[in-house]
Amino acid sequence: MLTLKPLNSNISVRPSPGMLSHRGRRSIEFRGGRGVKEAVSGGEKRQRRLDGKERKGNSVACDEGIGVKAVVTIRKKRKEKLVDKWEYFIKGVGQGIKIQLISDQIDPLTNSGKSVQSYVKGWLPKPSNVAYIVEYAGDFNVPSDFGCPAAVLVNNLHGKEFYLVEIIVHGFSGGPIFFPANTWIHSFNHNPQTRIIFKNQAYLPSETPAGIQDLRREDLLNIRGNQLEQRKDHDRIYDYATYNDLGNPDKDDELARPILGGHERPYPRRCRTGRPPTLSDPLSESRIEKPHPVYVPRDETFEEIKQDTFSAGRLKALFHNLLPSLAATLSSSDIPFKCFSDIDKLYIDGVVLRDEEHKGIMDNLLVGKVMKQVLSVGESLLKYEIPAVIKEDKFAWLRDYEFARQTLAGVNPVNIELLKEFPIHSKLDPAVHGPPESAITKELLEQELGGMSLEQAIEEKRIFILDYHDMLLPFMKKMNSLPGRKAYASRTILFNTKIGILRPIAIELSLPHTHSSPQNKRVYTQGHDATTHWIWKLAKAHVCSNDAGIHQLVNHWLRTHACMEPYIIATHRQLSSMHPIYKLLHPHMRYTLEINALARQNLINGGGIIEASFSPGKYAMELSSAAYKNMWQFDMESLPADLIRRGMAVEDPSMPFGVKLVIDDYPYAADGLLIWSAIKEWVESYVGHFYSDPKSISSDVEIQAWWSEIKLKGHSDKKNEPWWPKLHTKEDLSGILITMIWVASGQHAAINFGQYPFGGYVPNRPTLMRKLIPQENDPDYEKFIQSPQLAFLSSLPTQLQATKVMAVQDTLSTHSSDEEYLGQLKPLHAHWINDHEILKLFNKFSSRLEEIEEIINARNKDPRLKNRSGAGVPPYELLLPSSGPGVTGRGIPNSISI
């Protein structure tokens, strides 16, 4: 976390109750130091920073006929070349940056806000303790009737863009006035459009001072742009497009992919880039292949710290160097693991990368704890860290208990459901997919219930199901036609024993219905002999493979990454940066559009990592679209609603969170409800503060347009669904915002940062299976009987497939060093709002998250909670709020930033 030192002796940092810093958790406040005092208004002692005590909606009183100074804080690029500095110097001696102060009062001559302008001259600053943070100043002569500045207009007359952190106006009697920016200012050469920066006052549209009402509208129009042009790197335009850029038919017919978005294959919308269509298909957008970047609005791109430690470092080396080198090393002998010691060697001996062309690539792969470089003569060694799931107990993955435990405390704890009815029936069309009845019988289940009847077990809420049958069966024929892929549509029945231990008791594996095989369903149980035990292990591996695919394509990518993107686009297009809800949501939108663009380029694209590594292959995104069509509902994305829908909780007003868990020892749900409730309290108090009038929601034109656009444009394929929440009251708005913030923070953290800790050991979570389970009349059955271990391992991903997906999982599980975690505020964002009451509420939210961290740590040491503690059991830390950088298996970032 960056700590600001005094800049040019102008700024000091000291504790204050008004502002929060890095979790620790000391408060910060920026105060004008001696340098600013001497520079502004003859060194008058009245210069001080706002500490959040301005009255909401009121202007600061102004002196008459005074000279004021605007201090402009800029973050330089860390890797500026000498020639760049020389160019800055040459241009800086003239008119470098033009700034205009716009009053909150109307000028009767122009019928717009009163204005004064000046130039910030001189590009080379005085020395600073933080080398890449510099300050410049512009002097203004403000007339006595000016009012107070509510906006600043900025024109960058330099040849290159710069990053504007903030502008502080000194000289008014009320103290310094802050204009937080945290934005790239494009060069006048690229775009002559003036940038508008508003002060750190939150205004509902109806409260906007008269002097800046037109600027509020103009800024939103600039952000919306038009639908005609291809976007340029410096643009900050937000608009919608379908997923029509996943395929590359111009390169190869095999890389053509259907468009996602529309009646046939509904999907959330993505950010529009405006690239021209492909030559092969006028409806598909041409691709920009790596290493060239896909357009995202300029402020959505990774900051340099993130680029250095993640994007330009990890991802570039991963996709451009490491994976090709792995392929070159292993492709000539892309063989299965022949024994478990072959897998162990990945952590003990590593993978030797002999390809001369890629020698030294690991120098550019900035890794954390997981992948380590060991150099030897003429070779580079890729060595993996032991994943958490086997670190303390190498054989845990073999046990039924661990298989079941991960449905509650693993990386995908959101698919287990209470079995409410029996017999089990498919909802698919029987004319297409065969008889709807499951092959799982009452008699078979009761053999595993220890004398309990099935009716009693269902009544006592002790039977659960992991059901991927209906989601996968329509794709099974196509999936199994792919080379090296064999899968089943699966159902898994689990039983919660009297001592509170969940265990799997039956697995049904189904293949597509055919006339020759109308009942192509088989049910497996643990059995009591060696052969049945090994077949049971294979059945569990197929379930885990299905779970890995649904996790990645539905719960991770679709429900967090893809569904969040329209919320972000609509927020920028319809909510002014002055709007209090924009200020609330802004931390939860950071980096998401950029990471999604990278995913479309490298991960979910035709021929990308997901297709290469997961069972659905080239049909992966079609499966994701089907899940969106058949399953996704906004109102079911809240944590309590999702738990109730799955039967994992029941409504109970007497409980602290309004719900009672059916399985108390459900770590994801138990910890998630703590985070959910903290977000709920924070959001409800925030919304209540700004919307005290019962009619203020319905009269807020921006918030109504925002919600309408999310439904009508962002999720337009679902726009007519009856389940969309209404937006009439502050309770309605709070509920919508709580869900969005939960999805971006807690939900994404719970299903993302455990990818390597759980998936880094291939037998625990194979991402694909290459063989069906051998039957007695199959040619391979005798080989299975003779060497069940080899048959098991040969069904898993090959060595190349496994090592590639492990490298990707490591990257996707990594926190960058500039991560911003839930409830934390970085110093550079300290002046996001000047409302003292809001800052008190944020302090309370932050303190609550500290308490939750202590509660979770205590739970992980409670011997009664066997799903998160015990011999060799890894603690459940995925919903611990804070973390350091790297692969930590903990930490809740504010936003979907990886």
WOKAGI-V384696 format. One record per residue. N is the residue number from 1. RES is the residue in one small letter. PHI is phi in whole degrees, 0 to 359 (* if undefined). OMEGA is omega in whole degrees, 0 to 359 (none if undefined). Layout:
N|RES|PHI|OMEGA  N|RES|PHI|OMEGA
//
This chain:
1|m|*|184  2|l|287|173  3|t|247|181  4|l|278|171  5|k|268|177  6|p|304|179  7|l|260|181  8|n|53|180  9|s|62|184  10|n|262|188  11|i|231|173  12|s|234|181  13|v|240|177  14|r|214|180  15|p|297|177  16|s|203|179  17|p|287|188  18|g|274|187  19|m|234|181  20|l|256|174  21|s|241|181  22|h|303|180  23|r|308|183  24|g|184|14  25|r|215|182  26|r|278|179  27|s|269|180  28|i|231|172  29|e|213|179  30|f|268|180  31|r|234|176  32|g|295|181  33|g|268|188  34|r|297|183  35|g|299|179  36|v|292|180  37|k|300|181  38|e|288|184  39|a|278|188  40|v|248|173  41|s|53|174  42|g|66|175  43|g|76|180  44|e|296|186  45|k|287|183  46|r|287|181  47|q|294|178  48|r|203|178  49|r|276|172  50|l|293|177  51|d|244|176  52|g|89|185  53|k|257|174  54|e|293|176  55|r|283|182  56|k|300|174  57|g|84|181  58|n|261|178  59|s|272|175  60|v|278|179  61|a|295|186  62|c|240|174  63|d|286|179  64|e|266|172  65|g|52|183  66|i|243|170  67|g|265|180  68|v|237|181  69|k|232|174  70|a|256|177  71|v|265|184  72|v|256|179  73|t|258|184  74|i|235|174  75|r|261|179  76|k|286|170  77|k|290|185  78|r|292|187  79|k|249|178  80|e|298|177  81|k|274|181  82|l|301|180  83|v|296|178  84|d|295|180  85|k|296|179  86|w|295|178  87|e|297|179  88|y|300|183  89|f|295|181  90|i|300|182  91|k|281|185  92|g|288|181  93|v|287|178  94|g|259|181  95|q|265|187  96|g|275|182  97|i|228|176  98|k|264|178  99|i|231|177  100|q|237|172  101|l|271|179  102|i|249|184  103|s|283|173  104|d|280|181  105|q|252|183  106|i|277|170  107|d|274|184  108|p|297|181  109|l|283|183  110|t|256|183  111|n|60|174  112|s|222|184  113|g|299|175  114|k|301|183  115|s|216|168  116|v|226|183  117|q|227|178  118|s|204|178  119|y|238|172  120|v|270|186  121|k|253|176  122|g|81|183  123|w|270|181  124|l|271|183  125|p|270|169  126|k|288|181  127|p|304|182  128|s|227|176  129|n|289|174  130|v|250|194  131|a|301|186  132|y|263|174  133|i|250|183  134|v|228|181  135|e|234|174  136|y|225|184  137|a|220|174  138|g|227|182  139|d|259|181  140|f|230|170  141|n|252|187  142|v|261|178  143|p|294|187  144|s|293|182  145|d|260|186  146|f|292|190  147|g|88|179  148|c|230|182  149|p|292|177  150|a|240|178  151|a|209|175  152|v|232|174  153|l|262|185  154|v|235|170  155|n|238|179  156|n|268|182  157|l|268|175  158|h|282|181  159|g|279|182  160|k|228|179  161|e|290|171  162|f|218|181  163|y|259|180  164|l|268|179  165|v|279|180  166|e|194|171  167|i|235|180  168|i|240|180  169|v|261|180  170|h|252|172  171|g|127|178  172|f|269|188  173|s|295|180  174|g|282|181  175|g|103|181  176|p|302|178  177|i|246|187  178|f|261|175  179|f|235|181  180|p|294|184  181|a|241|183  182|n|47|185  183|t|210|173  184|w|277|176  185|i|256|184  186|h|291|177  187|s|290|176  188|f|301|179  189|n|294|181  190|h|279|183  191|n|202|182  192|p|286|183  193|q|297|179  194|t|285|176  195|r|270|182  196|i|247|179  197|i|240|182  198|f|263|178  199|k|292|186  200|n|275|176  201|q|248|178  202|a|274|179  203|y|231|163  204|l|292|184  205|p|307|182  206|s|289|182  207|e|263|185  208|t|299|176  209|p|305|185  210|a|303|184  211|g|293|183  212|i|237|179  213|q|298|180  214|d|292|178  215|l|292|178  216|r|299|179  217|r|292|182  218|e|297|182  219|d|297|179  220|l|294|178  221|l|296|178  222|n|298|182  223|i|291|181  224|r|286|177  225|g|60|177  226|n|224|184  227|q|262|188  228|l|261|192  229|e|258|169  230|q|283|183  231|r|288|178  232|k|253|186  233|d|303|185  234|h|274|182  235|d|292|172  236|r|232|184  237|i|253|181  238|y|245|178  239|d|204|189  240|y|250|173  241|a|208|174  242|t|281|174  243|y|278|180  244|n|250|183  245|d|236|182  246|l|279|181  247|g|264|177  248|n|222|184  249|p|294|178  250|d|292|180  251|k|275|183  252|d|196|177  253|d|302|180  254|e|292|181  255|l|263|174  256|a|291|179  257|r|225|180  258|p|293|178  259|i|283|175  260|l|259|184  261|g|124|185  262|g|137|186  263|h|296|185  264|e|289|181  265|r|229|183  266|p|295|179  267|y|194|173  268|p|299|179  269|r|272|178  270|r|248|179  271|c|284|182  272|r|288|175  273|t|249|177  274|g|75|179  275|r|292|181  276|p|293|180  277|p|288|175  278|t|289|177  279|l|289|185  280|s|279|185  281|d|216|183  282|p|294|179  283|l|270|179  284|s|261|181  285|e|275|178  286|s|296|185  287|r|262|166  288|i|251|184  289|e|272|177  290|k|304|8  291|p|269|181  292|h|287|186  293|p|280|171  294|v|277|181  295|y|297|160  296|v|224|178  297|p|309|194  298|r|308|183  299|d|283|179  300|e|272|183  301|t|287|179  302|f|300|171  303|e|288|189  304|e|299|179  305|i|299|179  306|k|294|179  307|q|298|183  308|d|295|187  309|t|267|183  310|f|229|190  311|s|293|183  312|a|290|179  313|g|270|187  314|r|293|186  315|l|294|181  316|k|297|179  317|a|294|181  318|l|296|186  319|f|279|186  320|h|267|188  321|n|239|188  322|l|294|183  323|l|296|174  324|p|298|180  325|s|291|175  326|l|300|180  327|a|297|180  328|a|295|182  329|t|284|190  330|l|253|189  331|s|295|180  332|s|293|178  333|s|223|181  334|d|287|190  335|i|247|176  336|p|288|170  337|f|292|183  338|k|268|176  339|c|205|183  340|f|294|178  341|s|293|175  342|d|298|178  343|i|289|180  344|d|300|182  345|k|296|179  346|l|299|181  347|y|265|184  348|i|263|183  349|d|260|182  350|g|87|177  351|v|252|179  352|v|278|178  353|l|260|187  354|r|266|186  355|d|297|184  356|e|299|184  357|e|298|184  358|h|251|180  359|k|297|178  360|g|86|182  361|i|297|183  362|m|290|175  363|d|298|182  364|n|266|181  365|l|266|185  366|l|279|189  367|v|256|176  368|g|265|184  369|k|269|194  370|v|279|181  371|m|259|184  372|k|242|181  373|q|260|172  374|v|230|182  375|l|263|172  376|s|227|186  377|v|296|175  378|g|70|183  379|e|222|173  380|s|239|187  381|l|247|176  382|l|262|185  383|k|238|183  384|y|262|173  385|e|286|179  386|i|293|181  387|p|295|185  388|a|300|186  389|v|295|179  390|i|239|185  391|k|296|182  392|e|263|182  393|d|215|187  394|k|299|185  395|f|255|183  396|a|302|185  397|w|299|181  398|l|288|190  399|r|276|177  400|d|300|180  401|y|301|182  402|e|291|176  403|f|305|181  404|a|287|181  405|r|302|183  406|q|289|173  407|t|288|180  408|l|251|188  409|a|221|179  410|g|262|181  411|v|277|178  412|n|227|185  413|p|267|189  414|v|242|180  415|n|246|180  416|i|293|181  417|e|228|172  418|l|286|175  419|l|280|186  420|k|260|184  421|e|225|176  422|f|214|4  423|p|291|181  424|i|272|181  425|h|235|173  426|s|280|175  427|k|262|180  428|l|286|180  429|d|294|182  430|p|295|178  431|a|293|180  432|v|261|191  433|h|249|175  434|g|89|183  435|p|306|184  436|p|281|185  437|e|288|173  438|s|287|177  439|a|277|178  440|i|283|184  441|t|255|177  442|k|298|182  443|e|299|181  444|l|295|181  445|l|292|183  446|e|292|173  447|q|295|183  448|e|256|186  449|l|261|175  450|g|62|178  451|g|93|178  452|m|277|176  453|s|283|179  454|l|296|180  455|e|300|180  456|q|293|180  457|a|297|178  458|i|291|180  459|e|297|181  460|e|275|178  461|k|57|181  462|r|238|178  463|i|247|183  464|f|230|184  465|i|220|170  466|l|248|194  467|d|246|177  468|y|248|185  469|h|296|186  470|d|290|180  471|m|288|188  472|l|261|188  473|l|302|179  474|p|297|181  475|f|256|191  476|m|295|181  477|k|297|180  478|k|292|180  479|m|298|183  480|n|285|174  481|s|276|180  482|l|285|180  483|p|295|177  484|g|71|179  485|r|230|174  486|k|218|185  487|a|215|175  488|y|234|164  489|a|275|192  490|s|241|167  491|r|230|179  492|t|235|178  493|i|258|180  494|l|237|183  495|f|235|177  496|n|267|186  497|t|288|181  498|k|299|180  499|i|270|175  500|g|81|178  501|i|257|178  502|l|274|178  503|r|217|176  504|p|284|181  505|i|240|179  506|a|201|177  507|i|231|175  508|e|255|178  509|l|242|186  510|s|239|171  511|l|248|183  512|p|302|177  513|h|292|173  514|t|226|179  515|h|294|180  516|s|281|180  517|s|228|185  518|p|292|179  519|q|241|185  520|n|271|182  521|k|230|177  522|r|229|180  523|v|244|182  524|y|240|172  525|t|231|186  526|q|296|178  527|g|73|186  528|h|225|178  529|d|228|187  530|a|298|182  531|t|298|180  532|t|296|178  533|h|298|181  534|w|291|177  535|i|295|176  536|w|299|177  537|k|298|178  538|l|295|178  539|a|298|178  540|k|297|179  541|a|297|177  542|h|294|176  543|v|297|180  544|c|296|177  545|s|296|176  546|n|299|180  547|d|298|180  548|a|295|180  549|g|291|178  550|i|296|177  551|h|303|187  552|q|288|189  553|l|273|185  554|v|253|187  555|n|287|181  556|h|274|186  557|w|293|187  558|l|292|192  559|r|285|176  560|t|250|185  561|h|301|189  562|a|291|182  563|c|287|179  564|m|284|186  565|e|302|178  566|p|298|178  567|y|298|182  568|i|293|180  569|i|299|181  570|a|295|180  571|t|298|179  572|h|290|185  573|r|284|190  574|q|245|181  575|l|250|174  576|s|299|177  577|s|296|174  578|m|277|185  579|h|293|182  580|p|301|180  581|i|285|172  582|y|301|181  583|k|296|178  584|l|292|186  585|l|278|189  586|h|307|180  587|p|296|184  588|h|267|179  589|m|246|189  590|r|294|172  591|y|72|188  592|t|295|180  593|l|297|180  594|e|291|181  595|i|291|177  596|n|292|177  597|a|296|176  598|l|297|179  599|a|295|178  600|r|295|182  601|q|276|190  602|n|237|190  603|l|253|187  604|i|260|181  605|n|284|175  606|g|301|183  607|g|80|182  608|g|278|187  609|i|298|182  610|i|297|179  611|e|297|183  612|a|285|192  613|s|248|185  614|f|241|188  615|s|308|183  616|p|293|176  617|g|55|184  618|k|293|179  619|y|262|186  620|a|301|184  621|m|285|172  622|e|294|176  623|l|297|178  624|s|298|178  625|s|296|179  626|a|297|178  627|a|296|177  628|y|298|182  629|k|295|190  630|n|266|190  631|m|236|194  632|w|286|173  633|q|221|180  634|f|301|185  635|d|290|178  636|m|263|180  637|e|273|172  638|s|288|184  639|l|299|180  640|p|300|181  641|a|295|179  642|d|294|179  643|l|296|179  644|i|292|179  645|r|301|181  646|r|277|180  647|g|74|181  648|m|274|176  649|a|207|175  650|v|235|178  651|e|295|180  652|d|205|183  653|p|300|181  654|s|282|181  655|m|275|184  656|p|303|183  657|f|252|179  658|g|81|177  659|v|222|175  660|k|241|181  661|l|287|176  662|v|287|171  663|i|249|182  664|d|299|182  665|d|272|179  666|y|240|191  667|p|305|180  668|y|302|183  669|a|289|183  670|a|296|179  671|d|286|180  672|g|299|179  673|l|294|174  674|l|296|179  675|i|295|179  676|w|304|184  677|s|293|178  678|a|294|176  679|i|298|182  680|k|300|181  681|e|297|180  682|w|296|184  683|v|292|181  684|e|297|179  685|s|291|179  686|y|295|180  687|v|297|180  688|g|299|180  689|h|294|185  690|f|267|182  691|y|243|181  692|s|282|178  693|d|279|181  694|p|304|181  695|k|269|188  696|s|290|178  697|i|288|182  698|s|293|181  699|s|270|179  700|d|278|186  701|v|294|181  702|e|289|184  703|i|290|177  704|q|291|177  705|a|294|178  706|w|299|183  707|w|291|177  708|s|297|182  709|e|292|177  710|i|302|181  711|k|283|189  712|l|279|182  713|k|244|185  714|g|293|177  715|h|237|190  716|s|296|179  717|d|290|179  718|k|242|190  719|k|297|184  720|n|263|181  721|e|292|184  722|p|283|187  723|w|274|178  724|w|300|177  725|p|298|173  726|k|283|178  727|l|228|180  728|h|241|187  729|t|235|177  730|k|293|175  731|e|293|176  732|d|300|182  733|l|297|179  734|s|300|180  735|g|300|179  736|i|297|183  737|l|291|179  738|i|300|179  739|t|298|181  740|m|299|182  741|i|291|176  742|w|299|180  743|v|299|183  744|a|288|186  745|s|249|186  746|g|298|183  747|q|296|180  748|h|296|180  749|a|300|184  750|a|295|185  751|i|248|180  752|n|248|193  753|f|281|173  754|g|260|186  755|q|298|177  756|y|283|179  757|p|306|179  758|f|259|185  759|g|266|182  760|g|289|173  761|y|252|192  762|v|305|181  763|p|298|181  764|n|287|181  765|r|218|176  766|p|297|182  767|t|276|173  768|l|205|173  769|m|239|187  770|r|253|181  771|k|217|170  772|l|283|178  773|i|289|183  774|p|294|175  775|q|257|188  776|e|299|181  777|n|264|179  778|d|276|178  779|p|299|184  780|d|275|185  781|y|296|181  782|e|296|177  783|k|296|178  784|f|296|180  785|i|297|183  786|q|288|182  787|s|216|182  788|p|297|179  789|q|297|179  790|l|295|178  791|a|296|178  792|f|296|183  793|l|295|180  794|s|288|175  795|s|275|181  796|l|281|174  797|p|304|177  798|t|291|180  799|q|299|179  800|l|293|180  801|q|300|183  802|a|293|183  803|t|292|177  804|k|294|183  805|v|290|175  806|m|297|179  807|a|296|179  808|v|292|180  809|q|298|176  810|d|300|181  811|t|297|182  812|l|288|180  813|s|263|189  814|t|262|169  815|h|275|174  816|s|280|185  817|s|288|178  818|d|257|180  819|e|302|175  820|e|247|188  821|y|264|182  822|l|305|178  823|g|84|179  824|q|250|180  825|l|227|180  826|k|281|181  827|p|304|182  828|l|293|178  829|h|252|189  830|a|295|185  831|h|257|183  832|w|296|180  833|i|205|183  834|n|251|183  835|d|269|186  836|h|298|182  837|e|295|179  838|i|295|179  839|l|295|175  840|k|295|179  841|l|294|178  842|f|292|175  843|n|304|181  844|k|295|177  845|f|301|181  846|s|296|179  847|s|294|178  848|r|298|179  849|l|295|174  850|e|296|178  851|e|297|180  852|i|298|179  853|e|299|178  854|e|293|179  855|i|297|181  856|i|295|178  857|n|299|178  858|a|292|178  859|r|299|182  860|n|292|177  861|k|252|183  862|d|276|183  863|p|295|178  864|r|285|182  865|l|265|191  866|k|283|177  867|n|275|180  868|r|219|178  869|s|208|181  870|g|129|184  871|a|298|177  872|g|75|181  873|v|273|178  874|p|291|177  875|p|295|177  876|y|270|186  877|e|239|186  878|l|296|178  879|l|248|167  880|l|289|187  881|p|298|189  882|s|255|179  883|s|196|167  884|g|265|179  885|p|287|176  886|g|98|178  887|v|269|186  888|t|247|183  889|g|69|180  890|r|204|175  891|g|100|179  892|i|245|174  893|p|296|176  894|n|301|190  895|s|225|176  896|i|279|188  897|s|251|176  898|i|206|none
//
